Amino acid sequence: MEVLKAIRERRSIRNFQKKDIPQKIVDKLIDSLIWAPSAGNFQARKFFFVKDVKLKENIADAALSQNFIAESPLVIVVCTDSRISSRYGERGEYLYTIQDVAVSIMGMMLVAHENGLGTVWVGAFREEEVFDLLNLPQNLRPVAIVPAGYPVKIPSPPPRVSRQEAVEFR
């Protein structure tokens, strides 16, 4: 699949079919996360793949009752790892880890799209609750939730800003 075409066609999906994702595709999602670039190749991120029904329901509740999360066959909770601060200090912990997570998620979303899956980036959730639900160590911080599954339907593309609004040449 052409990358720009995938970027243009990918949509945020919040309504999923009741259909499991084959392990072969899950493995591709994992590979896309692992092979994403990272600051200094420190790879200061951790991914939790959640299939347990009750845990998905609890995560959906912690995500301000966004129940579509629980209805997806797979929920990926993405965490930053503060141990990067040993190398990059505060900037590494509060910026580089977020950048690492962001590039990982985008790559994974494109691989998901290429394989017929829909995803949506969820940032609205009570972080402490998700931290407790996953029983995370202190160095991990949940910063995104990404439900994944086969879409019921593909929505129309939302409007985009013009090139002139988005980009300045200097």
Buried (B, 14 or more C-beta within 10 A) or exposed (E): EEEEEBEEBBBEBBBBBEEEBEEEBBEBBBEBBBEBEBBEEBBBBBBBBBEEEEBBBBBBBBBEEBEBBBBBBBBBBBBBBBBBBEEBEEEBBBEBBBBBBBBBBBBBBBBBBBBEBBBBBBEEBBEEBBBEBBEBEEBBBBBBBBBBBBBEEEEEEEEEEEEEEEEEEE
